[in-house]
Amino acid sequence: MNNQKASLLFCIVMDIIGYASYAIPGLGEFADIIWAPISGFIFYKTFGGWKGAFGGLFNFVEEILPGTDFIPSFTIMWIVQYMGGKKTTTLRSYN
């Protein structure tokens, strides 16, 4: 498995873990209190730099707020990093 596929799989698993807190009714919001800072930290360490810091903060807020766990923040950042990076590189070559 190449590096991009492995990192995409990791991001999908992280988003599924975030969703899983709602699998047990009544436990979801309590689990989010524990999971939100862990998820934000993992997000920062995974993506690094300003994207990791901003995304980690966004991920923390998304996990801690009720009803927003459906946002796949890890997967969205993977798309931005791997799909958006190609466009950025192309644009920079024209400057």
C-alpha positions in Angstrom: 0.0 0.0 0.0 1.5 3.3 -1.0 1.9 6.3 1.4 -1.1 8.2 0.1 -3.5 5.3 0.4 -2.2 4.5 3.9 -2.7 8.1 5.1 -6.2 8.2 3.5 -7.1 5.0 5.4 -5.8 6.5 8.6 -7.8 9.6 8.1 -11.0 7.6 7.4 -10.4 5.5 10.5 -9.9 8.7 12.6 -13.2 10.1 11.3 -15.0 6.8 12.0 -13.7 6.9 15.6 -15.2 10.4 16.0 -18.5 9.1 14.7 -18.4 6.0 16.9 -19.1 8.1 20.0 -22.7 8.1 19.0 -23.0 4.4 18.7 -24.0 4.2 22.4 -27.0 6.5 23.1 -26.4 8.9 26.0 -22.6 8.3 25.9 -21.9 10.4 22.8 -21.4 13.8 24.3 -19.5 12.5 27.3 -17.1 10.5 25.0 -16.6 13.7 22.9 -15.3 15.6 26.0 -12.5 13.0 26.2 -12.1 12.4 22.4 -12.0 16.1 21.3 -8.6 17.1 22.7 -7.1 13.8 21.7 -8.4 14.1 18.2 -7.2 17.7 17.9 -3.8 16.7 19.0 -3.6 13.8 16.6 -4.8 16.1 13.8 -2.0 18.6 14.6 0.7 15.9 14.7 -0.6 14.2 11.5 -0.7 17.3 9.3 1.7 19.7 11.1 2.4 23.4 10.4 -0.3 26.0 10.2 -2.7 23.5 8.5 -2.3 21.1 11.4 -2.7 23.9 14.0 -5.8 25.4 12.3 -7.2 22.0 11.5 -6.5 20.6 15.0 -8.4 23.6 16.5 -11.3 23.1 14.0 -11.3 19.4 14.7 -11.4 20.0 18.5 -14.4 22.4 18.1 -16.1 20.1 15.7 -15.8 17.1 18.1 -16.8 19.1 21.2 -19.9 20.8 19.7 -23.1 18.7 19.8 -24.3 17.5 16.4 -21.2 18.3 14.4 -19.5 14.9 14.5 -20.7 14.2 11.0 -18.0 16.4 9.5 -15.1 14.2 8.3 -12.4 16.7 9.1 -9.4 14.3 8.8 -10.6 13.2 5.4 -11.3 16.7 4.2 -7.7 17.8 5.2 -6.3 14.8 3.4 -8.1 15.9 0.2 -6.9 19.4 0.7 -3.3 18.2 1.2 -3.1 15.6 -1.5 -5.5 16.9 -4.1 -5.1 20.6 -3.5 -1.3 20.3 -3.3 -1.1 19.4 -7.0 -2.9 22.6 -8.0 -0.7 24.7 -5.8 2.4 23.3 -7.3 1.2 23.9 -10.8 0.2 27.5 -10.0 3.6 28.2 -8.4 5.4 27.0 -11.5 3.7 29.7 -13.5 4.9 32.5 -11.2 
